[in-house]
Amino acid sequence: MSKFWSPFVKDLVPYVPGEQPKLSKLVKLNTNENPYGPSPRAIAAMQAELNDDLRLYPDPNGDRLKQAVAEYYGVQPAQVFVGNGSDEVLAHAFHGLFQHDAPLLFPDISYSFYPVYCGLYGIDHEQVALDEQFQIRVEDYARPNGGIIFPNPNAPTGCLLPLDAIERLLQGSPDSVVLVDEAYIDFGGETAISLVDKYPNLLVTQTLSKSRSLAGLRVGIAVGHPDLIEALERIKNSFNSYPLDRMAIAGAAAAFADRDYFEQTCQQVIASREAVVAGLQGLGFEVLPSAANFVFARHPGKDAATLAAGLREQGVIVRHFKQPRIAQFLRITIGAPEQNQALLEALQGL
């Protein structure tokens, strides 16, 4: 701790991202990256931006990308916000939409950045327990709140909340914002963006890091009522007017335009996920139902930390969380078929 710090800095508990190892030849199944590369059209669009125009600032509004997102989802550009990864989009939402007298509600097992943002912005919050099957109970959120946020599918469990349940949740909190964080929705769920015209308190966030294979580009979006989007724009333009560079805007817009490649790679990941689930169950693992590009699994007779360490010794990296309720689970990213096979073969010897 330094005497030069602002007082609140010493009390922050920062988010810890998944390990990005420097070693080569590892089977890296710990950070939910897509095993398939970006759309060739996205790469070509980014390459086209590598010219003398880089001396100029990018479009601060990202209108080209907003238009592509609006066309893809059948909404208006005024309903779309774009930012530097969905984490930045979420940060602006916490700052601009969740600072109220009543507490923000989110699941006790959820994206671990949520309590970090609450600490950063001084937001009162309550963590709502998942049920014994690690599912969200909508009725538990029917109480006074300053907002509700949850990932769908949830992370790290992979469990999906259906749209009718999301509607019940929205109807139960008409006076506060409900944010559905859809980082993994394209791997088995139905987006809540279809509900934004019906519910002015709904904000949906997504990332291009997972299903569109652009984790290295850092692009996130939000879709909702124009009033909610205006709040995010006000925060953004008070923080960083140029969150997306020229390559990011061009590549992300092209990725949304290339529907065939997107759908093909999503289906490949889904097929691989089902094969991994079958393989894990054949080894005696319990696997939660997943609609994401990862699975959450535990073995009734083997310690999760020991398994994670044993896998690492064999060059396979997965994510192990130490929270009490989930300390015996491993979160395993779905990789390419050869990576998944390496995982299953490594587990056989542990």
C-alpha positions in Angstrom: 0.0 0.0 0.0 1.3 3.4 -0.9 0.7 6.8 0.7 -0.2 8.1 -2.8 -3.2 5.8 -3.2 -6.7 7.2 -3.0 -8.2 5.8 0.3 -10.7 3.4 -1.3 -8.0 1.6 -3.4 -6.7 -0.4 -0.4 -10.1 -2.0 0.1 -10.6 -3.2 -3.5 -10.6 -6.9 -4.2 -9.7 -7.1 -7.9 -11.0 -9.6 -10.4 -8.6 -12.5 -11.1 -8.8 -13.5 -14.8 -8.1 -17.0 -16.0 -4.5 -17.9 -16.4 -2.9 -17.1 -19.8 0.1 -19.4 -19.6 3.3 -18.6 -21.6 4.2 -22.2 -22.2 3.6 -23.7 -25.6 2.0 -27.1 -26.4 -0.6 -26.9 -23.7 -4.2 -28.0 -24.0 -5.7 -24.7 -22.8 -9.2 -25.3 -21.6 -9.5 -22.8 -18.8 -10.7 -19.4 -20.3 -13.6 -20.4 -22.5 -12.0 -19.2 -25.7 -13.3 -20.5 -29.0 -11.2 -23.3 -30.5 -12.0 -22.0 -34.0 -10.6 -18.8 -35.5 -12.5 -15.7 -36.4 -14.6 -15.4 -39.6 -12.3 -14.9 -42.6 -14.5 -11.9 -43.5 -13.7 -10.4 -40.2 -9.9 -10.9 -40.7 -10.1 -9.4 -44.2 -12.0 -6.4 -42.9 -9.4 -5.7 -40.2 -6.6 -6.1 -42.6 -8.2 -3.5 -44.9 -8.0 -1.0 -42.0 -4.2 -1.3 -41.9 -3.5 1.8 -43.9 -2.6 5.5 -43.5 -6.0 6.2 -41.9 -4.7 4.9 -38.7 -3.4 8.4 -38.1 -7.0 9.4 -37.7 -9.2 8.7 -34.6 -11.9 6.0 -35.1 -15.6 6.8 -35.1 -16.3 7.5 -31.4 -19.9 6.2 -31.8 -18.9 3.0 -33.6 -21.9 3.5 -36.0 -20.8 0.9 -38.5 -20.9 -1.7 -35.8 -24.1 -0.5 -34.2 -25.8 -0.7 -37.6 -24.5 -4.3 -38.0 -25.8 -5.3 -34.6 -29.1 -3.6 -35.2 -29.6 -5.4 -38.5 -28.6 -8.7 -37.0 -31.1 -8.5 -34.1 -33.9 -6.5 -35.8 -33.6 -3.5 -33.5 -32.7 0.2 -34.0 -29.2 1.5 -33.8 -30.3 3.8 -31.0 -30.9 0.6 -28.9 -27.3 -0.5 -29.3 -24.2 0.3 -27.3 -20.7 -0.8 -28.1 -17.6 -0.9 -25.9 -14.2 -2.3 -25.2 -15.2 -5.9 -24.3 -18.4 -6.7 -22.4 -16.5 -6.1 -19.1 -16.3 -2.4 -20.0 -20.0 -2.4 -21.0 -20.9 -4.1 -17.7 -18.7 -1.6 -15.8 -20.7 1.3 -17.4 -24.0 -0.4 -16.5 -23.0 -0.8 -12.9 -21.9 2.8 -12.7 -24.8 4.3 -14.6 -27.8 2.0 -13.8 -27.2 0.2 -10.5 -26.2 3.0 -8.0 -29.5 3.1 -6.0 -30.6 2.9 -2.4 -31.8 -0.6 -2.6 -29.3 -3.5 -3.1 -28.3 -5.0 -6.5 -29.2 -8.7 -6.7 -27.2 -11.4 -8.4 -26.6 -15.1 -7.9 -24.2 -16.4 -5.2 -22.5 -18.5 -7.9 -22.0 -16.2 -10.9 -19.5 -14.1 -12.7 -17.0 -13.1 -10.2 -16.5 -9.6 -11.7 -20.0 -8.5 -10.3 -18.9 -8.1 -6.7 -15.7 -6.4 -7.9 -17.7 -3.7 -9.7 -19.9 -3.3 -6.6 -16.7 -2.7 -4.6 -15.3 -0.3 -7.2 -18.5 1.8 -7.4 -19.7 1.4 -3.8 -22.9 -0.4 -4.7 -24.8 -2.2 -2.0 -25.6 -5.7 -3.2 -27.0 -9.1 -2.1 -26.0 -12.5 -3.5 -29.0 -14.7 -3.9 -28.4 -18.5 -3.5 -28.9 -20.8 -6.4 -31.0 -23.9 -5.6 -29.6 -27.3 -4.9 -29.4 -28.0 -8.6 -27.5 -24.7 -9.1 -30.4 -23.1 -10.9 -31.7 -19.6 -10.5 -35.1 -19.4 -8.7 -37.0 -16.4 -10.1 -39.2 -16.1 -7.1 -36.1 -15.4 -4.9 -35.7 -12.1 -6.8 -39.3 -10.8 -6.2 -38.3 -8.3 -3.5 -37.2 -4.7 -3.4 -34.0 -4.2 -5.3 -31.9 -1.6 -7.0 -31.4 -3.8 -10.0 -30.8 -7.5 -11.0 -28.0 -9.0 -13.0 -27.1 -12.5 -14.0 -25.3 -14.4 -16.7 -27.5 -16.5 -19.0 -26.3 -19.2 -19.4 -24.8 -18.7 -15.9 -21.1 -18.8 -15.4 -19.4 -20.9 -14.2 -22.3 -23.4 -14.1 -23.4 -23.2 -17.7 -27.1 -23.6 -16.7 -29.7 -21.7 -18.8 -32.7 -19.7 -17.6 -35.5 -19.9 -20.3 -37.1 -16.8 -21.7 -40.4 -17.3 -19.9 -38.6 -17.3 -16.6 -36.8 -14.1 -17.6 -40.1 -12.5 -18.4 -41.4 -13.4 -15.0 -38.4 -11.8 -13.4 -38.9 -8.6 -15.5 -42.5 -8.4 -14.6 -41.6 -8.8 -10.9 -39.2 -5.8 -10.9 -40.7 -3.2 -13.3 -39.1 -0.3 -11.6 -35.5 -1.5 -11.7 -33.1 -2.5 -14.5 -32.7 -6.3 -15.2 -29.4 -6.9 -17.0 -29.0 -10.3 -18.7 -25.3 -11.0 -19.4 -25.3 -13.2 -22.5 -21.6 -14.0 -23.0 -22.5 -17.6 -23.9 -26.0 -17.5 -25.2 -25.1 -18.6 -28.8 -24.1 -22.1 -27.6 -27.6 -23.3 -26.7 -29.9 -20.5 -25.5 -32.3 -18.0 -26.9 -31.3 -14.4 -26.6 -33.5 -12.0 -24.5 -32.9 -9.3 -27.0 -36.3 -10.4 -28.4 -37.9 -8.9 -25.3 -36.3 -5.4 -25.2 -39.1 -3.7 -27.1 -41.6 -5.1 -24.6 -39.7 -4.3 -21.4 -38.0 -0.9 -21.1 -36.1 -2.1 -18.0 -34.3 -4.9 -19.8 -30.7 -4.5 -20.9 -28.9 -7.4 -22.6 -25.1 -7.5 -22.9 -23.0 -9.8 -25.2 -19.4 -10.3 -26.1 -17.7 -11.1 -29.4 -15.0 -13.0 -27.4 -16.7 -16.4 -27.3 -19.1 -17.4 -30.2 -17.4 -15.0 -32.7 -13.9 -16.0 -31.8 -12.6 -12.4 -31.2 -11.4 -12.5 -27.6 -8.2 -10.8 -28.7 -10.1 -7.9 -30.2 -12.1 -6.8 -27.1 -15.6 -5.9 -28.3 -18.8 -6.0 -26.3 -22.3 -4.8 -26.9 -25.5 -3.9 -25.1 -29.0 -3.8 -26.4 -32.0 -2.2 -24.7 -34.3 0.8 -24.5 -32.8 4.0 -25.9 -33.0 5.5 -22.4 -30.8 2.8 -21.0 -28.4 3.2 -23.9 -28.2 6.9 -23.3 -27.1 6.3 -19.8 -24.2 4.1 -21.0 -23.3 6.6 -23.6 -23.1 9.4 -21.0 -20.8 7.3 -18.9 -18.7 6.2 -21.8 -18.2 9.8 -23.1 -17.2 10.9 -19.6 -14.6 8.1 -19.4 -13.2 7.3 -22.9 -14.8 8.6 -26.1 -12.9 6.1 -28.3 -13.2 2.7 -26.7 -13.0 0.8 -30.1 -10.3 1.2 -32.7 -10.7 1.1 -36.4 -9.8 -2.6 -36.7 -12.2 -3.6 -33.9 -15.2 -1.7 -35.5 -14.5 -3.2 -38.9 -13.8 -6.7 -37.7 -16.8 -6.9 -35.4 -19.2 -5.6 -38.0 -17.9 -8.1 -40.5 -18.3 -10.9 -37.9 -22.0 -10.1 -37.4 -22.4 -10.1 -41.2 -20.9 -13.5 -41.7 -23.8 -15.6 -40.3 -22.9 -18.8 -42.1 -19.4 -19.0 -40.5 -20.8 -18.1 -37.1 -23.5 -20.7 -37.2 -21.1 -23.4 -38.4 -18.6 -22.9 -35.7 -21.3 -22.7 -33.0 -22.7 -26.0 -34.1 -19.2 -27.5 -34.0 -18.7 -26.4 -30.4 -22.1 -27.7 -29.4 -21.4 -31.1 -31.0 -18.1 -31.3 -29.2 -19.7 -30.3 -25.9 -22.1 -33.2 -26.1 -19.2 -35.6 -26.8 -17.2 -34.2 -23.8 -20.3 -34.6 -21.6 -20.7 -38.2 -22.7 -17.0 -38.8 -22.1 -17.0 -37.3 -18.7 -20.1 -39.2 -17.6 -18.4 -42.4 -18.8 -15.6 -41.6 -16.4 -18.0 -41.2 -13.5 -18.3 -37.4 -13.5 -21.5 -35.5 -12.7 -21.9 -32.8 -15.3 -24.4 -29.9 -14.9 -26.6 -29.2 -18.0 -24.7 -26.7 -20.1 -25.8 -24.3 -22.8 -22.4 -22.7 -22.9 -19.0 -23.5 -24.5 -17.9 -25.1 -21.3 -19.1 -27.7 -18.8 -19.1 -27.7 -15.0 -18.3 -31.2 -13.7 -17.3 -33.0 -10.5 -16.4 -36.5 -9.6 -17.9 -38.1 -6.5 -14.8 -39.9 -5.6 -12.0 -37.5 -6.6 -10.9 -34.1 -5.3 -11.2 -31.3 -7.9 -8.0 -29.5 -6.9 -6.1 -32.8 -7.1 -7.6 -33.5 -10.6 -6.8 -30.0 -11.8 -3.2 -30.4 -10.6 -2.9 -33.8 -12.2 -4.2 -32.5 -15.5 -1.7 -29.7 -15.4 1.1 -32.1 -15.0 -0.1 -33.7 -18.2 -0.3 -30.4 -20.0 -4.0 -29.8 -19.8 -5.3 -26.7 -18.0 -8.8 -26.3 -16.7 -10.4 -23.8 -14.2 -10.9 -24.7 -10.6 -12.8 -22.3 -8.3 -12.4 -22.4 -4.5 -15.8 -21.1 -3.4 -17.3 -23.5 -0.8 -20.3 -24.6 -2.8 -18.4 -25.3 -6.0 -14.9 -26.3 -4.7 -15.3 -29.8 -6.0 -16.2 -28.7 -9.6 -14.0 -28.1 -12.6 -15.0 -25.7 -15.3 -13.8 -27.2 -18.6 -13.8 -25.2 -21.8 -14.9 -27.1 -24.9 -11.9 -27.2 -27.3 -11.2 -28.7 -30.7 -11.9 -32.5 -30.9 -8.2 -33.4 -30.4 -8.0 -31.2 -27.3 -11.1 -32.7 -25.9 -9.7 -36.2 -26.5 -6.5 -35.2 -24.8 -8.5 -34.1 -21.8 -10.5 -37.3 -21.5 -7.3 -39.5 -21.9 -5.5 -37.5 -19.2 -8.5 -37.9 -16.8 -8.4 -41.7 -17.3 -5.1 -41.9 -15.5 -6.1 -39.8 -12.5 
